[in-house]
Amino acid sequence: MPKAFIVHDPYFKKAKELGYRARSAFKLLEIQEKFHIIEPGMNVLDIASAPGSFLQVIAKIIGRESKVVGIDIQKIDKNFWYPNVYLLQEDVFEFEKIKAYFETLGISQFDLITSDIAPSTTGMKWVDQYRSVELNLAILEVAKVFLKKWGNLVLKVFVGEDVDDLMGPVKQNFSKVVRMKPKACRDRSFEEYFICTGKKEEVERII
Ligand SMILES: C[S@@+](CC[C@H](N)C(=O)[O-])C[C@H]1O[C@@H](n2cnc3c(N)ncnc32)[C@H](O)[C@@H]1O
């Protein structure tokens, strides 16, 4: 990424000023302003959290008595302003290991699941968008079990020709799906957020 681009990116500068770990914070804040998905008292799971700006936003809103759990394949710096952030370094495809971690926390289901997952990009749009669909399908499997009935799910998707492979299963599991591209997304990116509200089915709890 050219240095000049970073210096002139207003969201990057603002994130630094406000102490957010990444400019992504502003995407979640915009989603929150529009959909009010995060509420005080919720337990929230954030998948693909590194470096942790979604976690910063969520931890502040839910309050100290509630938990936000962050999972990422990369290590996340534990040093948060808030004491209610719990971290797991793991691959989203490792369902059993994720389940085992929730057991140690005593959480069987979450009120909300957010994800900002992005595959390592190859520069080939059709490959990247397909990997994004695969990652999001894995997240949907986690949500089917660990999201409460009527709970909401936020997904980040690289939209391309395979998007319906994701949209179909998502629509089967949620009452409503709204697609949005927050202003903080770079114009040239093909990412969108799917705001999936009202999870339909209660699955048998496994914790
Ligand atoms: C855009 S970043 C997330 C930024 C984060 N929301 C924040 O606010 O700081 C995308 C993340 O997806 C994670 N990721 C990609 N593949 C993953 C996988 N298979 N399992 C878990 N995390 C993954 C990457 O490690 C990366 O940290």
The ligand as a Gaussian input file, in Angstrom:
#p B3LYP/6-31G(d) Opt

LIG

0 1
 C       -9.961000      -6.903000       8.413000
 S       -9.194000      -7.899000       9.594000
 C      -10.234000      -7.707000      11.008000
 C      -10.133000      -6.344000      11.667000
 C      -10.869000      -6.304000      12.995000
 N      -12.302000      -6.403000      12.821000
 C      -10.605000      -5.027000      13.764000
 O      -11.532000      -4.271000      13.922000
 O       -9.488000      -4.829000      14.214000
 C       -9.590000      -9.511000       9.048000
 C       -9.135000     -10.623000       9.975000
 O       -9.599000     -11.891000       9.487000
 C       -8.738000     -12.844000      10.093000
 N       -8.913000     -14.180000       9.513000
 C       -8.738000     -14.551000       8.221000
 N       -8.920000     -15.873000       8.076000
 C       -9.251000     -16.363000       9.306000
 C       -9.582000     -17.669000       9.806000
 N       -9.578000     -18.739000       8.992000
 N       -9.895000     -17.804000      11.102000
 C       -9.875000     -16.724000      11.934000
 N       -9.550000     -15.470000      11.517000
 C       -9.250000     -15.285000      10.231000
 C       -7.369000     -12.260000       9.799000
 O       -6.382000     -12.845000      10.610000
 C       -7.605000     -10.761000      10.070000
 O       -7.183000     -10.421000      11.360000

